[in-house]
Amino acid sequence: MPGSATANGFLLVLAVILPFAGVLVSLALGGRNAERVALIVMPAGLAIALAIVVAVWRTGNALQYFVGNWKPPLGVAFRADGLSAVMILTSALLICGIGLFARAQFSTPRGAEARAPLVFWTLLLAVWGALNGVFIGGDLFNLYVALELLTFAAVPLVSLDGRAETLAAALRYLLFALLGSILYLLGAALLYGAYGTLDIVLLSARIHAQPVAWAAISLMTVGLLAKAALYPFHLWLPPAHAGAPAPASALLSGLVVKAPFFLVVRLWFDVMPGMPERATAQILGVLGAAAIIFGSVVALRQARLKLLIAYSTVAQIGYLFLMFPLAVRPEGGYPWSTAAWTGGILQAISHAFAKAAMFMAAGLIAEALGHDRIAGLSGIGRALPITVLAFGLSGLSLMGLPPSGGFVAKAMLLTGAVAEGQWWWALVVLVGGLLAGGYVFLVLARALGDPIEPLRLSAQVSRRRQAVVMAVALCAILLGFAPLRPSDFLQIGRPDTGIVGLR
Amino acid sequence: MNAATLYGLCSAVLVGLGLYGLIMHPEPLRKILAFNLIGGGVFLLFGVVARRGAAAGFGGDPVPQALVITGLVVAFASTALALALLVRLSSEPGRANLPSEGSGEEPMGGGPL
């Protein structure tokens, strides 16, 4: 049974309501106040995220809230387990970082109202609310609505500058996302028809291996993969993420693609914990491996910095899906007590910080130089040392070198691969790390080299913005001090929190 | 064959037609219309589920009907957003015509989607 509402459950409601209240207030007050509203909402939202993490930590149980006090199956549940709490905190930290970084680029103009700042600040808050909705949703249809809100908030961010290329990229992103969400909804309809509920906890007790369940889960998974841009659904991602303004790219690449991944984790490990076979999970692993190899190789061949980083996102998303063949049906123990499961989640979090820092660093470099051609980066290391250092540190995490969150994540995926006797995934992780080293080195070698003619900066970049990028990159590095074992906190709220050790 | 099965088959046909259109047609407007066709199929399926009474055990389960209304609103909003983007794109200079197959210029890029 779904249990009862917990005392701190109202925090979950606040986490969703506060950003959306900010959106409404911004729209009501008009463009000149949007930035101010966002700057007020950001610390409050961060405080709520911290309170949720503390509450989950203290009680050792998932937070629950029933909307209108109606219990499922009649009502809708909000639920935050350890995994949700971690994702909520990650998004809160990152959105505050991105907001501070974006202040210079989307500052409110004096005098006439401008459209770009209004749209950016309201959509930043809308993305935040939608992300929190995805992380705490306990009902598959509610999750569909949250996912759609996220799409509607994310797509216009791509085309903020209104150029034809970015409009086309946004439209393409939207079409992929719509296909994904309608397939997800079709799966949800089938599940409701077969089992009479969409609540995750109730459904996990009723679902069993039947053709209708398999059809529904396959449709939903494929739809979510299209939104997560896993190879071969990655076509929309590079133009969209590379074309967006730097803060928006950081938001899209760091957080927005993690939401559908989070839902795939929910589906495979929470909705149908005992159902998937290892052989089925291998498909996701193969797609992930293809994404790693393809994305990294194409990234190596890019001439423009932002496109290189976007293709690197395609590759890093691949790592997330390596956790499925390694964590589904481990020999003894639960999926979430394996090293690979924790490794996959850590990869999602560390990539969020590393990739956001990288896109923001690339934005500063492009601003200072007036272009982002990799061939023309020579000497930028001397002009913007902090930015280039932040780029290098986040590159460390992408490659998987210690000390960085990426290292811990990839080391745990490797451990999982060896423990489960599936050495081929270890090979993919190692080759992917090598290729990532290649494309990060490609950029750094240029940036640290001496220019042929003295470097002329087309704009000055303030020390404060560089410091924000550095702080976000340091978050990715600090995650490297996470212990190399299945995390107790991530297992809060799961059926059995027994730890089987480093498997 | 009862009515529920018939409508279920109809919804499957609609989803199939829509998927074909979404994947095979290069023009964005057709893709948007195809998406709406899939949406129609999915909403019809919700109707079938309601008729068969999945949870309540009697015909006319109200929950899927509530879900359909929300789904319709979401589909309407996404269609509006997609059309707004398309209108803006087609009004850009140099892109007066919607890209068509074989014109050599395809802002949607290569690939099936």
Interface residues (C-beta under 8 A of the other chain):
Chain A: P73 F141 Y144 V145 E148 T151 F152 V155 P156 S159 G162 A164 E165 L167 A168 A170 L171 R172 L174 L175 F176 L178 L179 S181 I182 L185 L186 A189 L190 Y192 G193 A194 Y195 G196 T197 L235 W236 P239
Chain B: V15 L22 P28 K31 I32 F35 I38 G39 G41 V42 L45 F46 V48 V49 R52 A54 A55 A56 V63 P64 L67 T70 G71 V74 A75 A77 S78 L81 A82 L85 L86 R88 L89 E92 G94 R95 P107 M108 G109 G111 L113
